Amino acid sequence: MQAYDEIYRDGITACRGAFAVEWADRMREDMEAALEEALARPGGAVGRGPNRYYVEIHPEQLRGFADLASHPWVTAVCEAVLGPRYQIVELGFDVPGPGAVDQPWHRDFPMPPVTRDTGRLNSLAFNLTGVDTTEAMGPFEIAPGTQFDDDPAFEHGMFPPKDRYPRYLERAVRKYPRRGDISARSALTIHRGTANVSDTSRPVLVLGVDAPGAGNDERHAMAVTRDYHAALPAVVRDHLTCAVVDTLVPIEQKHTIEGLVMGDA
């Protein structure tokens, strides 16, 4: 599978035009509503640098969740990279607002032992943009082929020291996705958000998926109600790893990345 090969070679792949623009616009509306609610309560959002937030949401807060989780390209990539028993463990979004600054180069969590010891990737992050990305909005920047970089000098196993930055700058590729595109990447691939000098926020949805036993579900707290869970198509329900509850409660964010709070690149 081409996507499998690209993820193992570059750490990232994409499917252009997977959804209609109208679908992506509804997704943006749902993210904007969730951000407004999250910022109005303690613990509703976490900072990822100045004017940059991450918010985890419940699947029922996204009208297109089942569409995304059952999309043939998404399911095929999950099965190819993570195996047939893959687990959906995260739904959230990042919002770099106007004035967001360059993040330091980083990965989203330390390299797991299975990757270090065997070279196998056991998680994926799917991203969908809520806007047609321009240079001024501070596009996502990634250093292809760095998902297997392993150095004890990485702070917290996630942040390479600044004397390693030339390696990432040499490889750096900025991404300009449009509404309806989907990308899939290893969150171990070294990346950063760049400065948003526009007057427009750039919300990006995140769907996190694990191989069995990867353990990233411990960083997240999404849930679904019983009726919603029962109504999901089997291709989604069978892979959804979260609490099934009578009543949803607002999520207090767990997945903080302390090194991103100051946004000091």
Disulfide bonds with the S-S distance in Angstrom:
none
